């Protein structure tokens, strides 16, 4: 094991400093990191009453959601600040928020 720190490829950013892009009506996204084959990490912000149009199907891989703030609903149940949800590949849900929320979303396989 090397005793020297190696920071090659390390990325650091503050999500609030990244330009927000419209993802759907009342929903914005900010890409924090992009890797190969569609791997990425994003922050999604839902305004109160916003809902993703249609069903969000996870192909080719899973989606992992961490609720930074607010209350998030996947069409099945509510999740609050601090909750983590793993949607495996081939699962689906209907992202929405009655009160608004901020989510950290990881797409580890694209």
One Martini backbone bead per residue (centre of mass of N, CA, C, O) as a GRO file, in nm:
protein
  110
    1UNK     BB    1   0.094   0.037   0.024
    2UNK     BB    2   0.067   0.357  -0.020
    3UNK     BB    3   0.189   0.671   0.144
    4UNK     BB    4   0.058   0.833  -0.088
    5UNK     BB    5  -0.127   1.067  -0.214
    6UNK     BB    6  -0.401   1.020  -0.457
    7UNK     BB    7  -0.580   1.271  -0.677
    8UNK     BB    8  -0.641   1.139  -0.930
    9UNK     BB    9  -0.965   1.230  -1.054
   10UNK     BB   10  -1.064   1.425  -0.861
   11UNK     BB   11  -1.388   1.556  -0.760
   12UNK     BB   12  -1.517   1.891  -0.693
   13UNK     BB   13  -1.840   2.020  -0.579
   14UNK     BB   14  -2.114   2.252  -0.584
   15UNK     BB   15  -2.440   2.226  -0.665
   16UNK     BB   16  -2.514   2.540  -0.650
   17UNK     BB   17  -2.285   2.609  -0.889
   18UNK     BB   18  -2.470   2.460  -1.088
   19UNK     BB   19  -2.640   2.454  -1.363
   20UNK     BB   20  -2.970   2.447  -1.418
   21UNK     BB   21  -3.184   2.202  -1.560
   22UNK     BB   22  -3.446   2.098  -1.731
   23UNK     BB   23  -3.649   1.795  -1.679
   24UNK     BB   24  -3.925   1.924  -1.587
   25UNK     BB   25  -4.199   2.034  -1.461
   26UNK     BB   26  -4.052   2.155  -1.164
   27UNK     BB   27  -3.768   2.022  -1.268
   28UNK     BB   28  -3.430   1.996  -1.176
   29UNK     BB   29  -3.083   1.962  -1.293
   30UNK     BB   30  -2.749   1.854  -1.169
   31UNK     BB   31  -2.434   1.780  -1.280
   32UNK     BB   32  -2.162   1.647  -1.097
   33UNK     BB   33  -2.108   1.364  -1.258
   34UNK     BB   34  -1.917   1.194  -1.526
   35UNK     BB   35  -1.886   0.894  -1.692
   36UNK     BB   36  -1.895   0.605  -1.823
   37UNK     BB   37  -2.179   0.481  -1.969
   38UNK     BB   38  -2.372   0.698  -1.797
   39UNK     BB   39  -2.237   0.765  -1.555
   40UNK     BB   40  -2.389   0.936  -1.260
   41UNK     BB   41  -2.439   1.253  -1.081
   42UNK     BB   42  -2.730   1.409  -0.928
   43UNK     BB   43  -2.943   1.696  -0.889
   44UNK     BB   44  -3.278   1.721  -0.771
   45UNK     BB   45  -3.547   1.964  -0.811
   46UNK     BB   46  -3.859   2.002  -0.643
   47UNK     BB   47  -4.139   2.137  -0.666
   48UNK     BB   48  -4.429   2.195  -0.557
   49UNK     BB   49  -4.616   1.940  -0.727
   50UNK     BB   50  -4.411   1.780  -0.870
   51UNK     BB   51  -4.387   1.560  -1.172
   52UNK     BB   52  -4.296   1.299  -1.337
   53UNK     BB   53  -4.341   1.200  -1.653
   54UNK     BB   54  -4.438   0.913  -1.593
   55UNK     BB   55  -4.230   0.640  -1.608
   56UNK     BB   56  -3.941   0.532  -1.423
   57UNK     BB   57  -3.707   0.336  -1.588
   58UNK     BB   58  -3.440   0.099  -1.507
   59UNK     BB   59  -3.213   0.149  -1.765
   60UNK     BB   60  -2.958  -0.072  -1.719
   61UNK     BB   61  -2.972   0.033  -1.418
   62UNK     BB   62  -2.960   0.167  -1.132
   63UNK     BB   63  -3.109   0.374  -0.867
   64UNK     BB   64  -2.991   0.628  -0.636
   65UNK     BB   65  -3.150   0.777  -0.345
   66UNK     BB   66  -3.109   1.096  -0.177
   67UNK     BB   67  -3.251   1.290   0.075
   68UNK     BB   68  -3.175   1.613   0.145
   69UNK     BB   69  -3.473   1.745   0.110
   70UNK     BB   70  -3.775   1.690   0.215
   71UNK     BB   71  -4.044   1.529   0.020
   72UNK     BB   72  -4.060   1.210  -0.127
   73UNK     BB   73  -4.224   1.042  -0.409
   74UNK     BB   74  -4.278   0.711  -0.592
   75UNK     BB   75  -4.602   0.622  -0.584
   76UNK     BB   76  -4.596   0.470  -0.282
   77UNK     BB   77  -4.402   0.662  -0.098
   78UNK     BB   78  -4.260   0.837   0.159
   79UNK     BB   79  -3.965   1.052   0.182
   80UNK     BB   80  -3.715   1.176   0.387
   81UNK     BB   81  -3.481   1.326   0.523
   82UNK     BB   82  -3.209   1.083   0.482
   83UNK     BB   83  -3.311   0.900   0.275
   84UNK     BB   84  -3.264   0.575   0.114
   85UNK     BB   85  -3.283   0.458  -0.233
   86UNK     BB   86  -3.303   0.142  -0.414
   87UNK     BB   87  -3.324   0.095  -0.765
   88UNK     BB   88  -3.332  -0.156  -0.951
   89UNK     BB   89  -3.303  -0.306  -1.217
   90UNK     BB   90  -3.627  -0.282  -1.379
   91UNK     BB   91  -3.741  -0.073  -1.222
   92UNK     BB   92  -4.017   0.145  -1.103
   93UNK     BB   93  -4.136   0.496  -1.100
   94UNK     BB   94  -4.304   0.811  -0.958
   95UNK     BB   95  -4.180   1.105  -0.938
   96UNK     BB   96  -4.249   1.318  -0.644
   97UNK     BB   97  -4.384   1.639  -0.486
   98UNK     BB   98  -4.581   1.820  -0.270
   99UNK     BB   99  -4.342   2.015  -0.112
  100UNK     BB  100  -4.067   1.942  -0.196
  101UNK     BB  101  -3.723   1.867  -0.320
  102UNK     BB  102  -3.394   1.715  -0.264
  103UNK     BB  103  -3.178   1.514  -0.479
  104UNK     BB  104  -2.955   1.243  -0.477
  105UNK     BB  105  -2.839   1.090  -0.787
  106UNK     BB  106  -2.741   0.757  -0.875
  107UNK     BB  107  -2.574   0.611  -1.176
  108UNK     BB  108  -2.364   0.336  -1.168
  109UNK     BB  109  -2.456   0.212  -1.485
  110UNK     BB  110  -2.640   0.438  -1.652
   0.00000   0.00000   0.00000
